[in-house]
């Protein structure tokens, strides 16, 4: 895995999580919270690292709270703001899957594009590629479905070759 730098987060602190986060979808969907524990992950520590990474990425993308909430699967507002302020929580497998896709999208953009500024701005740029219909990747991801996050990630992975 390359030395991905997530603003404000020391990469080594989430290396174990990041390796898990890039697990292929077919393997990921088989993981349940109890199997995370069996794999050596502390669910609270994992949730904390995942949320920290997520909020640092969305800050780099300059997203608002409602956009962040949708990307996380529209948790109740009180839960969302607790996650945002405390960054310590046990999160569901669905939320971890969503964060995994966001991390993969962030990483792919920083591999594909020449500067951090260009990579971080890409999610809001209109895209004429198949599957985007002239809309931005962010608009696609904000449809709220996990498959939309997966589709953006697959598109970027295909661009990487």
C-alpha positions, 0 to 999 in steps of 0.5 A: 500500500502506498503512503497515503496521507489523510490530512490531520491523521497519522497514517500508521495509526490506521494502517491496519484499518486501511488494509481492511478498507481496501478488501474487495467488496465480495470479501467485505460484505461477508464481514460482520461485526463479530468477525471483525473482532475475531480478525483482531480489530477492536470495534471501538478503535476501528470506528474511531480510526474510520471516522477520523479518516472520513471526516478528514477526507470530507474536510479536504473535499469541503463537504457540509454536514448534510453531505457527510451524513448522507455519505455515512448512510444518513444516521440520526442527526444526534448520532452523526454529530456525536461521531463528528465531535467525539470521533469515538464510536462503534459503527455498523458494518454498513457505515464501515463499508461506506467509509471504506469506499470514501477512503478508496476514492480518496486514495485513487484520486491522489494516485491519478491526479497531479496535485492534492488540490486537483484531486480534492476538487475532482469530486465536485467537477461535472463528469461526462463519463458513462455513469455520471451523466454530466453530474459530479461524482459527489452528486452520484455519491449523494444519491445515498446508496452504497452502490453509488459509492462503489460505482465511483470507486470502480470507475476510478480503479478502472482509470488506474488500470 
